Amino acid sequence: MQALDDVLRMGVGQAAAAGVAAVVTSDQDTIYEGAFGARETGKSAPMTADTVVWIASMTKAITAMAAMQLVERGKLALDKPIAAVLPELANPQVLEGFDARGTPRLRPARGAITLRHLLTHTAGFTYDMWNADNARYLEHTGLPGITTCKNAALTTPLVFDPGTGWDYGINIDWAGKAVEAASGDDLETCFRRNIFEPLGMRSTSFRLSADQRTRLGGMHARAKDGSLQAIPFEVPQEPEFQMGGGGLYSTAQDYARFVRALLNDGAPLVSPATFAEMARNNIGDLDVLPLKTVSARRTADADFFPGMRCKWGLSFLINTETTPQGRSPGSLAWAGLANCYFWADPVRKIGGVYASQVLPFFDPKAIGLFRAFETAVYGSVKR
C-alpha cells in the first residue's frame, strides 16, 4: 500500500517521529506492515515492525481483558465493592481542595469503588499530569509519581465520589492489583498464560529480555526548536508493582494480534457476551472529557475528536460518530503516552497499531502523522 508508506515516510522526514512502525489488520490477518526512520535519532539501527516500544496506556486494554476473564470465571465481580479483593480501597477519601495553608481537605467517599468504576475511569482517581489538584497533592505529600511503580504512588485520593464523574487516572493500575489478587499470579504471569501465549504475542512483557533489548526503540522529547532529542527512559524493571495502567513493552506486530482478537468479538480470549459488555458504553450519560495538561513536558492538551461526544467501554475509548479519518461509530481505541495508538473498527473489520516513542503525548506533529496514517488506511483499504 504505497499511500501508507508515503504518509509514514514523509512524517518521519518532517520529524513527527524519529522512527515509526505501523500494522493494519483485518479480523483474519495482517494487511499492511511498515516501518520508517530510526529506532533512535542519530543512530543507524532502523525502525522495524518488531521494534520494541513502551506502549504505556495501551496496557490498559490488556489489563481490562484479564480482569474480564476473571469475571467470566467468577473470581471478580463488576459491580460489587472491590474492597472485597483489595481491602486498601475499603475507605477511599475524596480531595475537596486545600485550606489557606495549602493542606489538603479530605472527606470519606460516598459509595464504594467497584471494578466497573476502575475499568471506566469513573472511580475518581486521576493522573497528576492532567489534574492540577492531584499534582498539588503529590507536591504537598511528597508521594512518588505513577511511573516509579512504587505502591505509594497509588495512595492518592479521589477527586469525586465513585460513579459520579469521569476522569482519566490510575484506575487501571488498581484493576491490575485486583487481577493479581483474584488470580494468585503477578500480572506478567497472568497476561502471558491467558493473553500473550494464546495470541502468539512473544515480544510483549513488563520486564525486558535480552532479545527485546536488541530491538528496543529509544525515547525522544520534542525540543524547543522542533527537533527530536533522545532521552533516557525505562520503566522500572524491579518494580514494587507491575503497572497495569501503563507498564508494558510490546511491538506493533504483537499488539496487532490483540487488535485482531478485538475484531473477532474477543475470541479466543473471552466469550462474545463478555466482549459485548466490554465494547458497549459503560458510562451512561457521562462523557469522556478532553485531557487538559498541567505538565507540558509530558503531554499536550488531548482531545481525540473535538466536538464529538465520546464514551468509554471496558476499557476503551468509543467514538459515537464517524470520525474525520473514517473510523466507524462504536469503534474501540486508546493510546500510549509516547504517542502510540491503536483502534479496532467492528463495522469495517479493520484495525491498526501505530508505534512511536515521542514526548509529549499528543504532540501536534505526532498526532498529525497518526491521523494522516489512519486517513490513508481508510482511503486504501476497501472492506
C-alpha positions in Angstrom: 0.0 0.0 0.0 2.1 2.8 -1.3 -0.1 5.6 0.1 0.6 4.3 3.6 4.3 4.1 3.0 4.3 7.6 1.6 2.5 9.1 4.6 4.8 7.5 7.2 8.0 8.2 5.3 7.0 11.8 4.9 6.1 12.2 8.5 9.4 10.8 9.7 11.2 13.1 7.2 9.3 16.1 8.8 10.4 15.0 12.4 6.9 13.8 13.5 8.9 10.8 14.9 12.4 9.6 14.8 11.0 6.2 13.8 7.5 4.8 13.4 6.2 1.3 12.9 2.6 0.6 11.9 0.5 -2.5 11.3 -3.0 -2.7 9.9 -5.1 -5.9 10.4 -8.4 -7.3 9.4 -10.3 -9.8 11.5 -8.3 -12.5 9.7 -4.8 -11.4 9.0 -2.3 -8.6 8.7 -3.0 -6.5 5.6 -0.2 -3.8 6.0 3.1 -3.6 7.8 5.5 -0.7 7.5 8.3 1.0 9.4 10.4 4.1 8.7 13.2 6.1 10.3 15.5 5.0 13.1 14.9 3.4 16.5 16.9 6.3 18.0 17.8 9.6 16.4 21.4 9.8 15.4 21.9 6.0 15.4 21.9 3.6 12.5 19.5 0.8 13.7 16.4 1.2 11.6 12.8 1.1 13.0 11.1 -2.2 12.1 7.7 -3.7 12.7 9.2 -5.8 15.5 10.9 -2.8 17.3 10.1 -3.0 21.0 8.5 0.2 22.4 6.9 1.3 25.6 3.2 1.1 24.9 2.3 2.9 28.1 -1.5 3.2 28.4 -2.2 0.7 25.6 -1.5 -1.7 28.5 -4.9 -0.7 29.9 -7.0 -2.7 27.4 -4.9 -5.8 28.1 -5.4 -5.4 31.9 -9.1 -5.0 31.3 -9.2 -8.1 29.2 -7.5 -10.1 32.0 -10.0 -8.7 34.5 -12.9 -9.7 32.4 -11.6 -13.2 32.0 -11.7 -13.4 35.8 -15.2 -12.0 35.8 -16.2 -14.9 33.5 -14.6 -17.4 35.9 -16.5 -15.9 38.9 -13.3 -14.7 40.6 -14.1 -10.9 40.1 -17.4 -9.1 40.0 -18.0 -5.9 38.0 -20.5 -4.2 40.4 -19.6 -5.4 43.9 -17.3 -3.4 46.2 -13.7 -4.0 45.0 -12.6 -3.8 48.6 -13.6 -7.5 48.9 -10.5 -8.2 46.8 -8.5 -5.0 47.6 -9.0 -4.0 51.2 -6.8 -1.0 50.6 -9.8 0.6 48.8 -12.3 -0.1 51.6 -12.3 3.5 52.8 -11.4 5.9 50.0 -11.1 9.6 50.6 -12.2 12.4 48.3 -10.0 15.5 47.9 -12.2 18.6 48.2 -9.5 21.2 47.9 -6.8 22.8 50.0 -7.0 25.1 53.0 -5.3 28.5 53.3 -2.1 26.9 54.3 -2.2 24.5 51.4 -3.1 21.5 53.4 -5.4 19.0 51.5 -9.0 18.8 52.7 -10.3 15.2 52.6 -13.6 13.6 53.3 -14.8 10.0 53.2 -16.2 8.9 49.8 -19.9 8.4 49.4 -20.2 5.0 48.0 -17.9 2.1 47.3 -15.5 1.6 44.4 -16.3 -1.2 42.0 -14.3 -2.9 39.3 -16.6 -1.3 36.7 -15.7 2.1 38.2 -12.0 1.3 37.8 -12.3 0.0 34.2 -14.3 3.0 33.1 -12.3 5.8 34.9 -15.3 6.7 37.0 -13.9 5.8 40.4 -12.5 9.2 41.0 -8.7 8.6 40.6 -6.7 10.9 38.3 -3.2 11.5 36.9 -1.1 14.4 38.1 -0.2 15.4 34.5 -3.9 16.1 33.7 -5.3 17.1 37.1 -3.9 20.2 38.9 -5.3 19.2 42.3 -3.6 15.8 42.0 -0.3 17.4 41.1 -0.6 19.8 44.1 -1.4 16.8 46.3 1.7 15.0 45.2 3.8 18.1 45.8 2.4 18.6 49.3 2.7 15.0 50.4 5.9 14.0 48.5 4.3 10.9 47.0 6.0 9.5 44.0 4.6 9.6 40.5 2.9 6.5 39.0 5.8 5.6 36.6 8.0 4.9 39.6 5.9 1.8 40.1 6.0 2.3 43.8 3.0 1.3 45.8 2.8 4.7 47.5 2.0 6.2 44.1 -1.4 4.5 44.3 -2.4 6.2 47.5 -3.7 9.4 46.1 -7.3 10.4 47.0 -10.3 10.5 44.6 -11.5 13.8 43.2 -15.1 12.9 43.1 -17.4 10.2 44.6 -17.3 6.8 42.7 -19.6 6.7 39.8 -20.4 10.4 39.7 -17.9 11.6 37.1 -15.3 10.7 34.5 -11.6 11.5 34.8 -8.6 9.7 33.4 -6.2 8.2 36.0 -4.6 5.4 37.9 -7.8 3.3 38.0 -6.5 0.5 35.8 -3.4 0.2 38.0 -5.8 -0.7 40.8 -7.6 -3.1 38.4 -4.3 -4.7 37.8 -3.9 -5.2 41.5 -7.3 -6.8 41.6 -6.3 -9.2 38.8 -3.3 -10.3 40.8 -5.3 -10.7 44.0 -8.0 -12.8 42.3 -5.7 -14.9 40.1 -2.9 -15.5 42.5 -0.3 -14.6 39.8 1.6 -11.4 39.1 0.4 -9.6 36.0 3.4 -10.8 33.9 2.5 -14.4 34.5 -1.3 -13.8 34.3 -1.0 -12.0 31.0 1.4 -14.5 29.5 -0.7 -17.5 30.3 -4.1 -16.1 29.4 -3.4 -13.5 26.7 0.1 -13.4 25.2 0.5 -17.2 24.7 -3.0 -17.7 23.2 -2.4 -14.8 20.7 1.3 -15.5 20.0 2.4 -12.2 21.5 6.0 -13.2 22.1 7.6 -9.7 22.4 5.2 -8.2 25.0 6.1 -8.0 28.7 6.8 -5.8 31.7 10.4 -7.0 32.0 12.7 -6.6 29.0 14.5 -9.7 27.9 18.0 -9.6 26.4 16.4 -10.2 23.0 13.9 -7.4 23.4 16.8 -5.0 24.3 18.4 -5.7 20.9 15.2 -4.4 19.3 14.4 -1.6 21.8 13.4 1.8 20.4 14.7 4.9 22.2 12.6 7.6 23.8 12.6 11.1 22.4 11.5 14.5 23.5 10.5 17.5 21.3 13.0 20.3 21.8 12.0 24.0 21.6 13.3 24.2 18.0 11.0 21.4 17.0 13.8 18.7 16.7 13.7 15.4 18.5 16.3 14.6 21.1 16.9 11.1 22.5 16.3 11.0 26.3 16.9 8.3 28.9 13.8 6.4 29.9 12.9 2.9 31.2 10.0 1.5 33.2 11.5 0.1 36.4 12.5 -3.5 35.9 12.2 -4.5 39.5 9.1 -2.6 40.4 7.1 -2.7 43.7 4.0 -3.3 41.4 3.6 -4.1 37.8 1.8 -1.1 36.3 -1.4 -2.5 34.8 -2.2 1.0 33.6 0.9 1.5 31.6 3.9 -0.7 32.2 4.1 -3.0 29.1 6.6 -3.1 26.3 5.5 -4.5 23.0 5.8 -4.3 19.2 3.4 -3.1 16.5 3.3 -6.7 15.2 2.4 -8.1 18.7 -0.2 -5.6 19.5 -1.9 -6.1 16.2 -2.6 -9.7 17.3 -4.5 -8.2 20.3 -6.4 -5.8 18.0 -7.3 -8.8 15.8 -8.9 -10.5 18.8 -11.0 -7.4 19.4 -12.1 -7.6 15.7 -13.2 -11.2 16.5 -15.5 -10.3 19.4 -12.8 -11.1 21.9 -12.0 -14.6 20.6 -10.1 -16.6 21.7 -9.8 -14.6 25.0 -13.4 -14.1 26.2 -16.9 -15.1 25.1 -18.9 -12.9 22.7 -21.2 -11.9 25.5 -18.4 -10.8 27.7 -16.8 -8.9 24.8 -20.1 -7.2 24.0 -20.2 -5.9 27.6 -16.6 -4.6 27.2 -17.4 -2.9 23.8 -20.6 -1.0 24.9 -20.9 2.4 26.5 -20.3 1.7 30.2 -20.5 5.3 31.5 -24.1 6.2 30.6 -24.8 9.9 30.3 -21.2 10.8 31.3 -18.8 11.7 28.5 -15.1 11.2 28.1 -13.5 14.7 28.6 -10.6 16.3 26.8 -7.4 15.9 28.7 -6.0 19.4 29.8 -2.3 19.3 30.5 -0.7 20.6 33.7 2.7 19.1 32.6 3.6 20.3 29.2 6.8 18.3 29.3 4.9 15.1 29.3 1.7 15.9 27.5 -0.1 18.5 25.4 -3.8 19.0 25.6 -5.5 15.9 24.2 -8.9 15.9 22.5 -9.2 12.9 20.2 -12.4 14.1 18.4 -13.2 17.7 19.1 -16.9 18.4 19.1 -17.9 14.7 19.3 -19.4 13.0 22.4 -17.2 10.0 23.2 -17.9 7.2 25.6 -15.9 4.6 27.5 -16.1 0.8 27.5 -14.1 -1.8 29.5 -11.5 -0.3 28.8 -11.6 1.6 25.5 -12.5 5.0 24.1 -15.7 4.7 22.0 -16.4 7.2 19.2 -20.1 7.9 18.7 -19.9 9.2 15.2 -17.9 8.5 12.1 -14.5 10.2 12.6 -12.8 12.6 10.2 -10.4 9.7 9.4 -13.1 7.3 8.5 -13.4 5.2 11.7 -16.9 3.8 12.2 -19.1 4.7 15.1 -18.7 2.2 18.0 -15.0 1.6 17.3 -12.7 0.8 20.2 -9.4 2.7 20.7 -6.8 4.2 23.0 -3.2 5.3 23.1 0.1 5.4 25.0 1.9 8.4 26.4 4.8 8.2 23.9 2.4 8.6 21.0 1.4 5.0 20.4 -2.1 4.5 19.2 -4.5 1.6 18.3 -8.1 1.2 17.0 -10.4 -1.6 16.2 -13.4 -0.9 13.9 -16.0 -3.6 14.3 -18.1 -2.4 11.3 -15.3 -2.4 8.7 -13.5 -5.2 10.5 -10.2 -3.3 10.3 -7.8 -2.1 13.0 -4.4 -0.6 13.3 -1.4 -0.1 15.5 0.9 2.9 15.3 4.1 2.9 17.4 6.5 5.7 18.1 8.5 6.9 21.1 7.9 10.7 21.3 7.1 13.0 24.2 5.0 15.0 24.9 1.8 13.0 24.3 -0.4 14.4 21.6 2.5 16.4 20.3 0.9 18.2 17.2 3.3 16.6 14.7 3.0 13.2 16.3 -0.8 13.1 16.4 -0.9 14.7 13.0 1.0 11.8 11.5 -1.1 9.2 13.2 -4.3 10.9 11.9 -2.8 11.1 8.4 -1.9 7.4 8.6 -5.4 6.4 9.7 -7.0 8.5 6.9 -4.7 6.8 4.4 -5.8 3.4 5.7 -9.4 4.1 5.2 -8.7 5.6 1.8 -6.7 2.5 0.7 -8.4 -0.5 2.3 -11.8 -1.4 0.8 -13.7 -3.5 3.3 
